[in-house]
Amino acid sequence: MRLNAQAPEGFSATMNPPAPSTPGFTPKTVDCPTCGGPSLYAPSNRFRPFCSERCKQNDLGAWASESFRVPTSPPLEPGQSEEPLH
């Protein structure tokens, strides 16, 4: 099924909204979390906070392959409870 939706005026189907026209708005340059290179943190960078699609996909792949994990406590032994004894 193909949708014939039109993008709002000033936007394209593949582009983010333009940077805010607020006076004094200055986009920041941050370190890319994947490669450490400079990355523009602004609406014009559709891969933010990453510097490129490649870095974004590498990060997604690391999460999907469980290279990144949220730290947890070791499982409790049978019969133990999480409540401290008084």
C-alpha positions as CSV (number, residue, x, y, z in Angstrom):
1,M,0.0,0.0,0.0
2,R,1.4,3.4,-0.9
3,L,0.4,6.6,0.8
4,N,0.3,9.8,-1.1
5,A,0.8,12.1,1.9
6,Q,2.3,15.5,1.2
7,A,5.0,16.9,3.5
8,P,4.0,20.2,5.2
9,E,5.3,23.3,3.4
10,G,9.0,23.9,4.1
11,F,9.6,20.2,4.8
12,S,10.6,17.3,2.7
13,A,9.8,13.7,3.5
14,T,13.4,13.0,4.4
15,M,14.4,16.2,6.2
16,N,13.9,17.4,9.7
17,P,12.3,20.8,10.4
18,P,14.6,23.8,9.9
19,A,16.6,25.1,12.8
20,P,14.5,27.5,15.1
21,S,14.8,31.1,14.0
22,T,15.0,32.2,17.6
23,P,17.5,35.0,18.0
24,G,20.7,33.8,19.7
25,F,20.1,30.1,18.8
26,T,23.5,28.6,18.2
27,P,23.7,24.9,17.4
28,K,26.2,23.0,19.6
29,T,28.9,20.7,18.4
30,V,29.1,17.6,20.5
31,D,31.2,14.4,20.4
32,C,29.6,11.6,18.5
33,P,28.9,8.8,20.9
34,T,30.2,6.2,18.5
35,C,33.3,7.6,16.9
36,G,34.1,10.6,19.1
37,G,34.2,12.9,16.1
38,P,32.4,16.3,16.0
39,S,28.6,16.2,15.5
40,L,26.3,19.1,15.1
41,Y,23.5,18.9,17.6
42,A,20.8,20.8,15.8
43,P,17.6,19.9,14.0
44,S,19.5,20.1,10.7
45,N,21.4,16.9,11.7
46,R,18.9,14.1,11.2
47,F,21.4,11.6,12.8
48,R,21.9,13.6,16.1
49,P,23.6,13.0,18.4
50,F,25.6,10.9,15.9
51,C,27.7,12.4,13.2
52,S,26.4,10.1,10.4
53,E,24.0,7.4,9.5
54,R,26.9,4.9,9.8
55,C,27.6,5.8,13.4
56,K,23.8,5.7,14.2
57,Q,23.5,2.2,12.7
58,N,26.6,1.0,14.5
59,D,25.1,2.1,17.8
60,L,21.8,0.4,17.0
61,G,23.6,-2.8,16.0
62,A,25.5,-2.8,19.3
63,W,22.2,-2.6,21.3
64,A,20.6,-5.2,19.1
65,S,23.5,-7.7,19.6
66,E,23.4,-6.9,23.3
67,S,26.9,-5.5,23.4
68,F,25.4,-2.7,25.5
69,R,23.6,-3.8,28.7
70,V,21.9,-2.1,31.6
71,P,23.7,-3.1,34.8
72,T,21.7,-5.3,37.2
73,S,22.2,-7.1,40.5
74,P,22.9,-10.8,40.4
75,P,19.8,-13.0,40.8
76,L,18.8,-14.0,44.3
77,E,19.3,-17.5,45.6
78,P,16.2,-19.5,46.1
79,G,14.6,-18.7,49.4
80,Q,16.2,-15.2,49.7
81,S,14.1,-12.1,49.8
82,E,15.0,-8.5,48.9
83,E,13.9,-7.2,52.3
84,P,16.6,-6.8,54.9
85,L,16.2,-8.8,58.1
86,H,15.7,-6.8,61.3
